[in-house]
Amino acid sequence: MKQLNFTEILPSWLNSKEKTWQEGLIFVLSMWLLSRLVIIVALQIVAPLLLLTPVAENGSGQDFFVPKMGWELFCHWDGKWYEKIATIGYEYVNNGKMYSVAFFPLFPLLTRGIMTLGLPFTVAATLVNNFALLGALFLLYSWTEEYCGTKAAQWATAILAWCPFSLYGSVIYTEGLFLLVTTAALRAFEKRRYGWAALFGTMVTASRAPGIALVPAFLLVAWKEKRPRIAYITAIAASTGLLLFILYCAIRFGDPLALINVQKSWRPWQPQLWDIFAGFFTQIRENSMRILMVFGGGYLLWDFRAKLPTLAVVYGFCSLGVILATGSLLSLNRYAYGIVSLSMALGLLVSKHPRWGYVTLGFFIILLVQYSILFAWGHWVG
């Protein structure tokens, strides 16, 4: 097992003395800052000025929500559950109702740690997610540049930053954090830094259920590339986050499968794959995006399999398979956005056709503004 060296999984241009590191750093910071400013303006300034149809907070049927400028606009839907976890802890009874144990612990744990500095939950959680997304953009740029060149790296970074579902990298959700730890884990495993890969892999599987896709991805690549035994041990070790959460549920609630059993309460909300295809013309925006991101993303991974890192391709397919197998299709778009491999593949595609790339970014920006406004009003957008 090689000695741990964190600098080897950092962006290469952070370790370089050449001028290129400055250009990469400036580009990533610009994409992150500009896209986050657009979201903030749409959420905090534009949305409160508009008159939309109010909806019940979190679909509860009570307390219709009308947005007013403030940190609360970052906290809808899943954000409310994470607030309960971070402030009062997990709750669960096996009675078919919704409980917070359905949500994985890494994000609320980190947020709780930041709250010890005296910050309220909404501020701490928003900061964690936003700065985690910035870190993910850094790692994505470096990884893509190494394999596909600077242009592809710039496009991949821009796509991840401006995708309409990057909204969930700014509001109180886990997308930014999940992208950061998965990209770090993948990068470490590729560089054969198995200690860091196991650590970040543990964080991945403690972030949310689709993170388990990392385990078969590591195993398949270790087998394909004939890696040493430590690579297989690392793959198994990456599941530690999930195993610890299962152990916690067993000790706290007497039910090691509480995080699975509680999903029954969400099942009536979940569409089936057939529903997505059948409902294409009745919900064109939602279902066309689901079909395009999942099946279009899968096609791009296959088409560029020889040009992308093998681990990125394998992880992309494993993630898509896990998402479809779990049946969590209501959030299919958001989960697909969290697969860093898809941004790499689309970045490589539009780097070869930049005119289409600019059209894509323009379309993304329009949807990003629209989704931000709808989210501020409490609407479900992904």
C-alpha positions as CSV (number, residue, x, y, z in Angstrom):
1,M,0.0,0.0,0.0
2,K,1.5,3.3,-1.0
3,Q,2.0,6.1,1.5
4,L,-0.9,8.5,1.6
5,N,-0.2,11.7,-0.4
6,F,-3.2,13.9,-0.7
7,T,-1.5,16.3,-3.2
8,E,-1.6,13.6,-5.9
9,I,-5.4,13.7,-6.1
10,L,-5.5,17.5,-6.1
11,P,-5.9,19.3,-9.4
12,S,-2.6,19.1,-11.2
13,W,-2.5,22.8,-11.9
14,L,-2.5,23.5,-8.1
15,N,0.9,21.7,-8.0
16,S,2.3,23.3,-11.1
17,K,4.5,26.3,-11.4
18,E,3.3,27.1,-14.8
19,K,0.9,29.8,-15.7
20,T,-1.8,27.3,-16.7
21,W,-2.7,26.7,-13.0
22,Q,-3.8,30.3,-12.7
23,E,-6.0,30.0,-15.8
24,G,-7.7,26.8,-14.6
25,L,-8.2,28.3,-11.1
26,I,-9.7,31.5,-12.5
27,F,-12.0,29.6,-14.9
28,V,-13.4,27.3,-12.2
29,L,-13.9,30.1,-9.8
30,S,-15.6,32.2,-12.5
31,M,-18.0,29.4,-13.4
32,W,-18.9,28.7,-9.8
33,L,-19.3,32.3,-8.7
34,L,-21.3,33.4,-11.8
35,S,-23.7,30.4,-11.7
36,R,-24.2,30.8,-7.9
37,L,-25.0,34.5,-8.3
38,V,-27.6,33.7,-10.9
39,I,-29.3,31.3,-8.5
40,I,-29.1,33.7,-5.6
41,V,-30.6,36.6,-7.6
42,A,-33.4,34.3,-9.0
43,L,-34.2,32.9,-5.5
44,Q,-33.8,36.0,-3.3
45,I,-34.7,38.9,-5.6
46,V,-36.8,37.8,-8.6
47,A,-38.9,35.1,-7.0
48,P,-40.4,37.3,-4.2
49,L,-41.4,39.9,-6.8
50,L,-43.4,37.4,-8.9
51,L,-46.9,36.2,-8.2
52,L,-47.0,32.5,-8.6
53,T,-49.4,29.9,-7.3
54,P,-48.4,29.1,-3.7
55,V,-48.0,25.4,-2.8
56,A,-48.2,23.7,0.6
57,E,-44.9,23.6,2.3
58,N,-43.3,20.2,1.4
59,G,-46.6,19.0,0.1
60,S,-48.1,18.8,3.6
61,G,-51.4,20.2,2.6
62,Q,-51.0,23.0,5.1
63,D,-49.2,26.3,5.5
64,F,-49.0,27.7,2.0
65,F,-45.6,29.2,1.4
66,V,-44.9,32.6,-0.1
67,P,-41.3,33.5,-0.5
68,K,-39.6,36.4,1.3
69,M,-35.9,37.3,1.0
70,G,-33.9,35.3,3.5
71,W,-31.9,32.1,4.2
72,E,-35.2,30.1,4.5
73,L,-35.5,30.1,0.7
74,F,-32.6,27.7,0.5
75,C,-34.4,25.2,2.7
76,H,-37.3,23.3,1.1
77,W,-38.3,19.7,0.8
78,D,-35.2,17.5,1.7
79,G,-33.7,20.6,3.4
80,K,-36.4,20.4,6.0
81,W,-35.5,16.8,6.8
82,Y,-31.8,17.6,7.0
83,E,-32.7,20.4,9.4
84,K,-34.5,17.9,11.7
85,I,-31.5,15.6,11.7
86,A,-29.0,18.3,12.4
87,T,-31.0,19.9,15.2
88,I,-32.8,17.1,16.9
89,G,-31.4,13.9,15.5
90,Y,-32.9,10.9,13.7
91,E,-36.4,9.6,14.2
92,Y,-38.0,6.4,13.1
93,V,-40.9,4.1,13.8
94,N,-41.8,1.2,11.5
95,N,-45.4,2.3,10.9
96,G,-45.4,3.2,7.2
97,K,-45.0,6.9,7.8
98,M,-42.1,9.2,6.6
99,Y,-39.2,9.6,9.0
100,S,-35.8,11.3,8.7
101,V,-33.9,8.0,8.8
102,A,-34.4,7.8,5.0
103,F,-31.7,10.5,4.7
104,F,-28.0,9.6,5.0
105,P,-25.9,11.2,7.8
106,L,-22.8,12.8,6.2
107,F,-24.3,16.1,5.2
108,P,-26.2,16.8,8.4
109,L,-23.1,15.7,10.4
110,L,-20.8,18.2,8.6
111,T,-23.5,20.9,8.9
112,R,-23.8,20.2,12.6
113,G,-20.1,20.7,12.9
114,I,-20.2,24.1,11.2
115,M,-23.2,25.0,13.5
116,T,-20.9,24.7,16.5
117,L,-19.2,27.9,15.2
118,G,-22.5,29.7,16.1
119,L,-24.1,29.7,12.6
120,P,-27.8,28.8,12.2
121,F,-28.6,25.6,10.3
122,T,-29.7,27.3,7.1
123,V,-26.5,29.3,6.8
124,A,-24.2,26.4,7.8
125,A,-25.9,23.9,5.4
126,T,-25.9,26.3,2.5
127,L,-22.2,27.0,3.0
128,V,-21.3,23.3,3.1
129,N,-23.1,22.5,-0.1
130,N,-21.9,25.5,-2.1
131,F,-18.2,25.2,-1.2
132,A,-18.4,21.4,-1.7
133,L,-19.6,22.1,-5.2
134,L,-16.7,24.4,-5.8
135,G,-14.3,21.7,-4.7
136,A,-16.0,19.2,-7.1
137,L,-15.6,21.6,-10.0
138,F,-11.8,21.9,-9.2
139,L,-11.4,18.1,-9.3
140,L,-13.6,17.7,-12.4
141,Y,-11.6,20.3,-14.3
142,S,-8.3,18.6,-13.4
143,W,-9.4,15.1,-14.2
144,T,-11.0,16.0,-17.5
145,E,-8.0,18.1,-18.6
146,E,-5.6,15.3,-18.0
147,Y,-7.5,12.9,-20.2
148,C,-9.4,15.1,-22.7
149,G,-7.6,18.4,-22.9
150,T,-8.2,22.0,-21.6
151,K,-11.2,22.7,-23.9
152,A,-13.1,19.6,-22.8
153,A,-12.3,20.4,-19.1
154,Q,-13.7,23.9,-19.5
155,W,-16.9,22.6,-21.1
156,A,-17.3,19.9,-18.5
157,T,-16.9,22.4,-15.7
158,A,-19.3,24.9,-17.3
159,I,-21.9,22.1,-17.8
160,L,-21.7,21.0,-14.2
161,A,-21.9,24.6,-12.9
162,W,-24.7,25.7,-15.2
163,C,-26.9,22.6,-15.5
164,P,-30.3,23.5,-14.2
165,F,-30.0,20.8,-11.5
166,S,-26.9,22.6,-10.2
167,L,-29.5,24.5,-8.2
168,Y,-29.2,21.6,-5.8
169,G,-25.5,22.4,-5.4
170,S,-26.6,25.7,-3.7
171,V,-29.8,25.0,-1.8
172,I,-29.8,22.6,1.2
173,Y,-29.4,19.3,-0.6
174,T,-26.5,16.9,-0.8
175,E,-25.5,17.3,-4.5
176,G,-22.5,19.5,-4.0
177,L,-21.1,17.3,-1.2
178,F,-21.8,14.1,-3.1
179,L,-20.1,15.3,-6.2
180,L,-17.1,16.4,-4.2
181,V,-16.5,13.1,-2.3
182,T,-17.3,10.9,-5.3
183,T,-14.9,12.7,-7.6
184,A,-12.2,12.7,-4.9
185,A,-12.7,8.9,-4.3
186,L,-12.6,8.1,-8.0
187,R,-9.5,10.3,-8.5
188,A,-7.7,8.7,-5.6
189,F,-8.5,5.2,-6.7
190,E,-7.4,5.9,-10.3
191,K,-4.1,7.3,-8.9
192,R,-3.8,4.1,-6.8
193,R,-4.0,6.1,-3.5
194,Y,-6.0,3.4,-1.8
195,G,-6.1,4.9,1.6
196,W,-7.6,8.1,0.4
197,A,-9.9,6.2,-1.9
198,A,-11.2,4.2,1.0
199,L,-11.7,7.3,3.1
200,F,-13.6,9.3,0.5
201,G,-15.4,6.1,-0.6
202,T,-16.7,5.8,3.0
203,M,-17.9,9.4,2.8
204,V,-19.6,8.6,-0.5
205,T,-21.6,5.7,0.9
206,A,-22.5,7.8,4.0
207,S,-23.9,10.6,1.7
208,R,-26.8,8.9,0.0
209,A,-27.9,5.5,-1.3
210,P,-26.7,5.7,-5.0
211,G,-23.2,6.1,-3.6
212,I,-23.0,2.3,-3.2
213,A,-22.4,2.3,-7.0
214,L,-18.8,3.2,-6.2
215,V,-18.2,-0.3,-4.8
216,P,-18.9,-2.4,-7.9
217,A,-17.1,0.3,-10.0
218,F,-13.9,-0.1,-7.9
219,L,-14.2,-3.9,-8.1
220,L,-14.7,-4.0,-11.8
221,V,-11.8,-1.7,-12.6
222,A,-9.5,-3.6,-10.1
223,W,-10.4,-6.8,-12.0
224,K,-10.0,-5.3,-15.5
225,E,-6.7,-3.6,-14.8
226,K,-5.4,-6.6,-12.7
227,R,-4.7,-4.4,-9.7
228,P,-3.3,-5.8,-6.4
229,R,-5.3,-7.2,-3.6
230,I,-5.4,-3.8,-1.8
231,A,-7.6,-2.4,-4.6
232,Y,-10.2,-5.0,-3.8
233,I,-10.0,-4.3,-0.1
234,T,-10.4,-0.6,-0.8
235,A,-13.5,-1.4,-2.9
236,I,-15.1,-3.3,0.0
237,A,-13.9,-0.6,2.5
238,A,-15.8,2.0,0.5
239,S,-19.0,0.5,1.8
240,T,-18.1,1.4,5.4
241,G,-20.3,4.5,5.4
242,L,-23.4,2.6,4.6
243,L,-22.5,-0.2,7.0
244,L,-22.0,2.3,9.9
245,F,-25.4,3.8,9.2
246,I,-27.0,0.3,9.2
247,L,-25.2,-0.4,12.5
248,Y,-26.5,2.9,13.9
249,C,-30.1,2.0,12.9
250,A,-29.7,-1.4,14.6
251,I,-28.5,0.2,17.8
252,R,-30.8,3.2,17.9
253,F,-34.0,1.8,16.6
254,G,-33.5,-2.0,16.8
255,D,-33.9,-2.2,13.0
256,P,-30.8,-2.4,10.9
257,L,-32.9,-2.1,7.7
258,A,-34.7,1.0,8.9
259,L,-33.3,3.1,6.1
260,I,-34.8,0.6,3.6
261,N,-38.1,0.0,5.4
262,V,-38.8,3.7,5.6
263,Q,-38.7,4.0,1.9
264,K,-42.1,2.3,1.7
265,S,-43.7,5.6,2.8
266,W,-42.1,7.3,-0.3
267,R,-43.0,4.6,-2.7
268,P,-46.5,6.0,-3.7
269,W,-44.7,9.2,-4.9
270,Q,-42.3,7.4,-7.2
271,P,-43.1,7.0,-10.9
272,Q,-42.1,3.8,-12.7
273,L,-39.9,3.8,-15.8
274,W,-42.9,3.0,-17.9
275,D,-44.7,6.0,-16.4
276,I,-41.9,8.3,-17.5
277,F,-42.1,7.1,-21.1
278,A,-45.9,7.0,-21.2
279,G,-46.1,10.5,-19.6
280,F,-43.7,12.1,-22.1
281,F,-46.3,14.3,-23.7
282,T,-48.2,15.2,-20.6
283,Q,-45.1,16.3,-18.6
284,I,-42.7,17.1,-21.4
285,R,-40.2,19.1,-19.5
286,E,-39.8,16.7,-16.6
287,N,-39.9,13.4,-18.5
288,S,-37.9,14.5,-21.5
289,M,-35.1,15.7,-19.2
290,R,-35.2,12.3,-17.3
291,I,-35.0,10.3,-20.5
292,L,-32.3,12.5,-22.0
293,M,-30.1,12.6,-18.9
294,V,-30.2,8.9,-18.2
295,F,-30.4,7.3,-21.7
296,G,-28.6,10.1,-23.5
297,G,-25.9,10.1,-20.8
298,G,-25.5,6.4,-21.1
299,Y,-25.1,6.7,-24.8
300,L,-22.4,9.3,-24.4
301,L,-20.5,7.2,-21.9
302,W,-20.5,4.3,-24.4
303,D,-19.6,6.5,-27.3
304,F,-16.6,8.1,-25.6
305,R,-15.6,5.0,-23.6
306,A,-12.1,5.0,-25.3
307,K,-11.4,8.7,-24.5
308,L,-12.7,8.9,-21.0
309,P,-11.0,7.4,-17.9
310,T,-12.0,3.7,-17.6
311,L,-13.0,4.3,-14.0
312,A,-15.3,7.2,-14.9
313,V,-17.1,5.1,-17.6
314,V,-17.6,2.1,-15.3
315,Y,-18.7,4.3,-12.4
316,G,-21.2,6.1,-14.7
317,F,-22.8,2.9,-15.8
318,C,-22.9,1.4,-12.3
319,S,-24.5,4.6,-11.0
320,L,-27.2,4.6,-13.7
321,G,-27.9,1.0,-13.0
322,V,-28.2,1.6,-9.2
323,I,-30.5,4.5,-9.7
324,L,-32.8,2.6,-12.0
325,A,-32.7,-0.5,-9.8
326,T,-33.6,1.4,-6.6
327,G,-36.8,2.8,-8.3
328,S,-36.1,6.4,-7.0
329,L,-37.2,7.8,-10.3
330,L,-39.0,10.9,-9.0
331,S,-35.5,12.4,-8.5
332,L,-34.0,10.8,-11.6
333,N,-32.8,14.1,-13.0
334,R,-31.1,15.1,-9.8
335,Y,-29.4,11.8,-9.2
336,A,-28.2,11.7,-12.8
337,Y,-26.7,15.2,-12.3
338,G,-24.8,13.8,-9.4
339,I,-22.9,11.4,-11.7
340,V,-19.7,13.3,-12.5
341,S,-18.9,11.0,-15.4
342,L,-21.9,12.4,-17.4
343,S,-20.6,15.9,-17.2
344,M,-17.2,14.7,-18.4
345,A,-18.8,12.9,-21.4
346,L,-21.0,15.9,-22.4
347,G,-18.1,18.2,-21.9
348,L,-16.1,16.1,-24.4
349,L,-18.9,16.1,-26.9
350,V,-19.6,19.9,-27.0
351,S,-15.8,20.6,-27.0
352,K,-15.9,19.1,-30.5
353,H,-19.1,21.1,-31.4
354,P,-18.7,24.4,-29.5
355,R,-21.7,26.1,-31.3
356,W,-24.0,23.4,-29.9
357,G,-22.2,23.9,-26.6
358,Y,-23.2,27.5,-26.4
359,V,-26.8,26.7,-27.3
360,T,-26.8,24.0,-24.6
361,L,-25.4,26.5,-22.0
362,G,-28.0,29.1,-23.0
363,F,-30.8,26.6,-22.6
364,F,-29.3,25.5,-19.2
365,I,-29.2,29.1,-17.9
366,I,-32.9,29.7,-18.8
367,L,-33.9,26.5,-17.0
368,L,-31.6,27.3,-14.1
369,V,-33.4,30.6,-13.5
370,Q,-36.8,29.1,-13.9
371,Y,-36.0,26.2,-11.5
372,S,-34.6,28.6,-9.0
373,I,-37.8,30.7,-9.0
374,L,-40.0,27.7,-8.7
375,F,-38.0,26.3,-5.9
376,A,-38.2,29.6,-4.0
377,W,-42.0,29.2,-4.1
378,G,-41.8,25.7,-2.8
379,H,-42.5,23.9,-6.1
380,W,-40.9,20.5,-6.8
381,V,-38.4,20.8,-9.6
382,G,-36.4,17.6,-9.6
